[in-house]
Amino acid sequence: MSGPSKTRDIEDQSLLDGIYGQGSNLWEECRGAVFMGLASYALSFMHLGTKLLSMDGMPVVQMILLRSLLLLILLYVACSLLRIPHGMSGPREMHGLLVGRALTGNIALVLFMASVTALPLGDSVALSFICPIMMIGLAPLMVGEPLFFIDGVTLAAGMVGVLLISRPAFLFGSDETGMTLGHVYGVLAAATNSVSNLLVRKIGNRAHMLHIVAHFTAFSVLPSLAWCLLNMDSFMYSITPVVAGKVVLMSIGALAGQFFFSYSLQIEKVAKVTPMIFLQVFFAFLNDWMLFQTIPSTWTVAGAACISISVIATNLFH
């Protein structure tokens, strides 16, 4: 093993060495998938906070603005306490990739918001999970990682699970059928998000994961602030302690989710960790079941089973 490669491997484990020592072969094989699973679990709390705030009537764009402002504060504190090199800006030679990832990620976020407002929730969820499939397809071109037959099988199983849980109207029937502008927004959001995620993999260990999260968060403040100012009639000025608590829940979930998501892509191949993204749907329906007493349908249970099979198969055959 070359010197620089060995150094990067040591840096990869720096966050866990204090707990796990030098690690084992099993941990080396599974850590990327474990971190992506943790990311999916954390992001389910971001989605939960978003749902609770929407029930209070808070506009989605204001949620993004408040979340971004709070995350910037938390990131500044984290970078200061951990004494991260280069502060929040990251290494100068990485600024191009960091900005590119932040821009594509925020464009994807805006497009997804547009699709959510124009489509039934099931359609939006299903279209957003085209992203893992696109990531696998683009990985050979963007990061030079090969694509194997088993990758296609596990992704197909995960996508079937997503479709069974979300049951999008454009597939399962509705009063309105066919492609609409909202569907175009959803597909474009998935495509742009796949490029954004692969840029994280391309950055690798040349920048700290907090640098990646900080750039994305900073770039999300301006468009969300502009949107709120242009729609003053829907801007909420009064925030109660209960609403503030929900914002904190959403923000902590987003921070932990992005942290683990970025770290997973930095240390593991795309094909091995991508199916773990489907767990977000599994955790979302689990939260609905436990917190809102939403009884899962047969379709939901079948979808969860498909997602579980996808995740297990990925880690068995990689």
Backbone torsions as a table, in degrees:
resi	resn	phi	psi	omega
1	MET	NA	134.3	-177.4
2	SER	-70.8	161.5	-179.2
3	GLY	-60.1	-53.0	-179.7
4	PRO	-60.9	-38.6	-179.6
5	SER	-64.4	-43.1	179.1
6	LYS	-63.1	-39.0	178.5
7	THR	-61.9	-42.3	179.1
8	ARG	-63.6	-38.9	178.8
9	ASP	-62.2	-40.0	178.9
10	ILE	-64.9	-41.6	179.4
11	GLU	-64.3	-35.7	179.0
12	ASP	-56.9	-36.3	-174.4
13	GLN	-96.5	5.0	-172.8
14	SER	-60.7	-32.8	-178.8
15	LEU	-73.1	-20.2	-172.8
16	LEU	-113.7	-9.9	-175.5
17	ASP	-59.5	-34.3	-179.1
18	GLY	-65.9	-24.7	-178.1
19	ILE	-98.5	-45.3	-172.3
20	TYR	-103.8	4.2	-176.8
21	GLY	68.8	-140.5	-178.9
22	GLN	-83.3	-5.0	175.1
23	GLY	86.1	168.5	-179.9
24	SER	-122.6	170.6	177.7
25	ASN	-61.2	-38.7	179.0
26	LEU	-62.0	-44.1	178.9
27	TRP	-65.1	-40.2	178.7
28	GLU	-59.7	-37.2	-178.2
29	GLU	-74.3	-32.0	-169.1
30	CYS	-106.0	-12.8	-168.1
31	ARG	-62.6	-37.3	179.5
32	GLY	-62.5	-44.4	179.1
33	ALA	-66.8	-37.7	178.9
34	VAL	-62.0	-44.5	-179.3
35	PHE	-66.9	-35.8	177.1
36	MET	-68.6	-35.9	174.7
37	GLY	-63.3	-42.1	176.3
38	LEU	-63.2	-37.6	177.3
39	ALA	-62.0	-44.1	179.6
40	SER	-63.2	-39.3	179.1
41	TYR	-66.5	-44.6	179.6
42	ALA	-63.6	-41.9	-179.9
43	LEU	-66.3	-23.5	176.1
44	SER	-65.3	-30.4	176.7
45	PHE	-75.3	-31.6	172.6
46	MET	-62.4	-44.1	178.7
47	HIS	-65.3	-37.2	177.8
48	LEU	-64.0	-46.0	177.6
49	GLY	-61.1	-39.0	177.8
50	THR	-62.7	-41.8	179.5
51	LYS	-64.5	-43.5	-179.5
52	LEU	-64.7	-40.7	179.7
53	LEU	-69.0	-35.8	177.7
54	SER	-66.4	-32.5	175.7
55	MET	-66.4	-26.5	175.8
56	ASP	-82.3	-7.6	178.5
57	GLY	93.0	11.3	-180.0
58	MET	-77.6	130.1	177.5
59	PRO	-61.9	145.7	-176.9
60	VAL	-59.3	-40.2	-177.0
61	VAL	-65.3	-35.8	177.6
62	GLN	-68.6	-33.8	175.0
63	MET	-59.0	-44.6	-179.2
64	ILE	-63.6	-40.8	-179.9
65	LEU	-63.5	-49.8	-179.3
66	LEU	-63.5	-41.2	178.5
67	ARG	-61.7	-44.0	-177.5
68	SER	-65.4	-42.4	180.0
69	LEU	-64.3	-43.0	179.1
70	LEU	-66.2	-40.3	179.8
71	LEU	-64.5	-37.7	178.7
72	LEU	-61.7	-38.8	177.5
73	ILE	-65.1	-47.0	-179.5
74	LEU	-63.4	-39.2	179.8
75	LEU	-67.1	-39.4	178.2
76	TYR	-62.5	-43.5	178.7
77	VAL	-63.8	-43.9	-178.7
78	ALA	-62.9	-46.1	-179.8
79	CYS	-63.5	-35.3	179.8
80	SER	-71.7	-46.0	-178.1
81	LEU	-67.2	-40.0	-178.7
82	LEU	-84.1	-6.4	-179.5
83	ARG	53.3	50.5	179.7
84	ILE	-66.3	129.2	178.1
85	PRO	-57.5	141.6	177.9
86	HIS	71.1	12.8	176.8
87	GLY	61.2	-138.4	-179.5
88	MET	-89.6	-12.8	-173.6
89	SER	-81.7	-28.1	179.6
90	GLY	85.8	171.0	179.5
91	PRO	-59.5	141.1	-176.4
92	ARG	-60.3	-36.8	-177.7
93	GLU	-71.2	-12.2	-179.8
94	MET	-100.5	-1.5	-174.9
95	HIS	-59.5	-37.7	-179.3
96	GLY	-61.5	-49.0	179.8
97	LEU	-68.1	-38.1	-180.0
98	LEU	-64.8	-43.6	178.3
99	VAL	-67.4	-40.6	178.0
100	GLY	-60.5	-42.4	178.2
101	ARG	-65.2	-41.4	-179.4
102	ALA	-64.9	-42.9	-179.0
103	LEU	-65.6	-48.8	-179.3
104	THR	-64.6	-38.2	178.8
105	GLY	-63.5	-40.4	-178.9
106	ASN	-76.0	-33.0	173.5
107	ILE	-62.1	-42.7	177.7
108	ALA	-61.5	-38.8	-179.8
109	LEU	-64.7	-43.8	179.1
110	VAL	-64.0	-43.5	178.9
111	LEU	-64.0	-38.9	178.0
112	PHE	-65.1	-41.3	177.3
113	MET	-60.4	-40.2	179.4
114	ALA	-65.0	-38.1	179.5
115	SER	-69.8	-36.0	179.7
116	VAL	-63.4	-38.9	-179.1
117	THR	-74.1	-20.0	-174.8
118	ALA	-105.0	-11.2	-173.4
119	LEU	-128.3	160.5	167.8
120	PRO	-60.9	151.7	-175.3
121	LEU	-58.9	-39.5	-179.8
122	GLY	-59.5	-41.2	177.9
123	ASP	-62.3	-45.1	-177.6
124	SER	-63.2	-43.8	-179.8
125	VAL	-62.4	-47.1	-178.4
126	ALA	-61.2	-44.0	-178.4
127	LEU	-67.6	-35.2	-179.7
128	SER	-65.0	-28.0	-178.0
129	PHE	-89.4	12.1	164.4
130	ILE	-72.4	-21.5	-177.6
131	CYS	-53.0	-49.2	179.5
132	PRO	-58.2	-36.9	179.1
133	ILE	-65.4	-42.8	178.5
134	MET	-65.7	-36.5	178.4
135	MET	-60.8	-45.2	179.2
136	ILE	-62.7	-40.9	-179.1
137	GLY	-68.1	-34.8	-178.2
138	LEU	-87.7	-16.1	-176.4
139	ALA	-56.0	-43.1	178.7
140	PRO	-60.9	-33.2	-177.9
141	LEU	-80.1	-42.1	-172.7
142	MET	-87.9	-37.4	-176.0
143	VAL	-125.1	3.7	174.3
144	GLY	70.0	27.8	179.4
145	GLU	-99.3	132.7	-175.7
146	PRO	-70.5	157.8	178.0
147	LEU	-113.2	128.5	-179.0
148	PHE	-113.5	162.4	-177.9
149	PHE	-59.1	-41.7	-178.0
150	ILE	-62.5	-29.2	178.4
151	ASP	-64.0	-42.2	178.0
152	GLY	-65.5	-38.1	-179.6
153	VAL	-65.9	-47.0	-178.2
154	THR	-67.2	-38.3	177.2
155	LEU	-64.9	-40.3	179.0
156	ALA	-62.4	-41.9	178.6
157	ALA	-63.4	-42.3	178.3
158	GLY	-64.6	-41.1	-179.3
159	MET	-67.6	-36.7	175.6
160	VAL	-60.8	-41.1	177.6
161	GLY	-61.1	-43.5	177.8
162	VAL	-61.0	-43.9	-178.5
163	LEU	-65.3	-37.6	-179.5
164	LEU	-69.2	-34.3	179.5
165	ILE	-77.3	-47.6	-176.1
166	SER	-80.4	-26.9	179.5
167	ARG	43.1	65.3	-176.7
168	PRO	-60.6	142.7	-176.1
169	ALA	-62.9	-32.1	-176.4
170	PHE	-72.2	-11.4	174.7
171	LEU	-109.1	-36.5	-174.6
172	PHE	-97.6	3.7	175.1
173	GLY	95.3	141.4	176.9
174	SER	-166.0	179.5	177.9
175	ASP	-66.8	-30.2	179.4
176	GLU	-115.4	123.4	178.6
177	THR	-123.3	165.7	178.7
178	GLY	97.7	166.7	-177.9
179	MET	-76.4	131.6	177.4
180	THR	-120.7	176.4	177.8
181	LEU	-62.6	-34.1	177.4
182	GLY	-61.5	-38.7	177.5
183	HIS	-66.4	-37.6	177.8
184	VAL	-63.0	-44.1	176.7
185	TYR	-57.5	-43.7	-178.4
186	GLY	-63.2	-43.4	179.5
187	VAL	-66.2	-43.7	178.8
188	LEU	-63.8	-37.2	177.3
189	ALA	-62.0	-44.1	179.8
190	ALA	-64.2	-42.1	-179.3
191	ALA	-64.8	-45.6	-179.0
192	THR	-66.8	-38.3	179.8
193	ASN	-67.1	-35.1	178.5
194	SER	-64.6	-39.9	176.8
195	VAL	-64.3	-42.8	179.5
196	SER	-59.7	-44.6	-179.2
197	ASN	-67.0	-38.0	179.7
198	LEU	-69.9	-27.0	174.4
199	LEU	-65.8	-31.9	174.3
200	VAL	-61.2	-44.3	178.8
201	ARG	-63.8	-38.3	-179.4
202	LYS	-67.7	-36.4	177.6
203	ILE	-65.3	-41.0	177.8
204	GLY	58.0	-137.3	-177.6
205	ASN	-90.9	9.8	179.9
206	ARG	-77.2	-9.3	172.6
207	ALA	-141.4	149.9	179.2
208	HIS	-71.5	150.7	-179.3
209	MET	-60.5	-30.8	177.9
210	LEU	-66.9	-30.6	175.2
211	HIS	-63.7	-42.0	-179.7
212	ILE	-63.3	-46.0	-179.3
213	VAL	-66.7	-39.7	-177.2
214	ALA	-64.5	-42.6	179.4
215	HIS	-64.9	-43.9	178.8
216	PHE	-60.2	-44.7	-177.8
217	THR	-66.1	-43.7	-178.9
218	ALA	-61.6	-40.4	-178.7
219	PHE	-73.9	-16.8	179.0
220	SER	-84.1	-14.0	-178.4
221	VAL	-69.6	-48.6	-173.3
222	LEU	-62.6	-50.9	-179.9
223	PRO	-64.4	-37.4	179.6
224	SER	-69.5	-37.6	177.0
225	LEU	-65.8	-43.9	178.5
226	ALA	-61.0	-42.1	179.7
227	TRP	-62.0	-44.0	-179.6
228	CYS	-64.0	-41.8	-179.0
229	LEU	-68.3	-31.1	178.1
230	LEU	-78.6	-13.3	179.5
231	ASN	-126.9	59.6	-175.0
232	MET	-61.2	-25.9	-177.1
233	ASP	-67.5	-23.7	-179.1
234	SER	-105.8	8.5	-178.2
235	PHE	-83.9	126.5	-178.2
236	MET	-90.4	119.7	179.6
237	TYR	-91.4	-32.0	-177.2
238	SER	-93.4	122.0	178.8
239	ILE	-122.2	112.9	-179.7
240	THR	-79.0	164.5	177.0
241	PRO	-56.9	-35.4	179.2
242	VAL	-65.9	-45.2	178.5
243	VAL	-64.0	-40.0	178.2
244	ALA	-61.2	-38.7	177.8
245	GLY	-62.7	-38.1	178.4
246	LYS	-68.9	-35.8	176.5
247	VAL	-64.5	-41.2	177.9
248	VAL	-63.2	-43.6	178.0
249	LEU	-58.0	-47.4	179.1
250	MET	-62.2	-41.5	-175.8
251	SER	-70.8	-42.9	178.5
252	ILE	-63.8	-41.2	177.1
253	GLY	-61.3	-41.8	179.4
254	ALA	-66.0	-42.0	-178.9
255	LEU	-65.1	-49.4	179.9
256	ALA	-64.0	-40.2	-180.0
257	GLY	-62.3	-47.8	179.6
258	GLN	-65.9	-37.5	179.8
259	PHE	-60.5	-54.1	-178.5
260	PHE	-68.5	-36.8	179.6
261	PHE	-61.6	-48.8	-179.0
262	SER	-64.3	-43.0	-178.7
263	TYR	-64.2	-39.4	179.5
264	SER	-60.8	-45.8	-179.4
265	LEU	-71.2	-24.5	178.4
266	GLN	-71.3	-32.2	-170.1
267	ILE	-110.2	-6.9	-174.8
268	GLU	-137.0	154.5	178.8
269	LYS	-64.5	147.3	-175.9
270	VAL	-58.1	-45.5	-174.5
271	ALA	-63.2	-28.5	-176.4
272	LYS	-79.6	-34.2	-174.1
273	VAL	-101.4	-18.4	-175.0
274	THR	-59.2	-44.0	179.5
275	PRO	-59.0	-22.5	178.5
276	MET	-64.5	-20.6	179.1
277	ILE	-61.4	-31.8	-179.2
278	PHE	-62.6	-18.4	179.7
279	LEU	-63.7	-19.3	177.8
280	GLN	-57.8	-40.5	178.7
281	VAL	-66.7	-41.4	179.3
282	PHE	-59.9	-47.5	-179.2
283	PHE	-68.0	-33.8	179.1
284	ALA	-63.5	-45.4	-179.9
285	PHE	-71.2	-28.9	176.8
286	LEU	-66.6	-41.5	176.3
287	ASN	-62.5	-42.8	178.0
288	ASP	-60.7	-39.0	-178.8
289	TRP	-66.7	-46.3	-174.4
290	MET	-79.3	-36.4	-173.0
291	LEU	-97.4	-29.9	-176.7
292	PHE	-115.7	8.7	178.9
293	GLN	51.9	36.3	175.9
294	THR	-82.1	111.4	-177.5
295	ILE	-71.6	122.1	-179.9
296	PRO	-67.5	137.9	178.4
297	SER	-80.1	172.2	175.7
298	THR	-60.1	-38.6	177.9
299	TRP	-60.3	-42.6	-178.2
300	THR	-65.2	-44.3	178.9
301	VAL	-62.6	-42.7	178.3
302	ALA	-62.8	-41.6	178.5
303	GLY	-63.9	-42.2	177.8
304	ALA	-62.1	-37.7	178.2
305	ALA	-64.1	-42.7	178.3
306	CYS	-62.2	-42.3	179.0
307	ILE	-63.7	-42.6	178.8
308	SER	-61.6	-43.0	178.2
309	ILE	-61.6	-41.4	179.3
310	SER	-60.4	-45.9	-178.1
311	VAL	-66.6	-44.8	-178.8
312	ILE	-64.2	-45.3	-178.7
313	ALA	-62.2	-39.7	179.8
314	THR	-58.5	-43.9	-176.2
315	ASN	-81.1	-18.3	176.2
316	LEU	-79.4	-36.3	-171.5
317	PHE	-101.6	1.4	177.2
318	HIS	-108.7	NA	NA
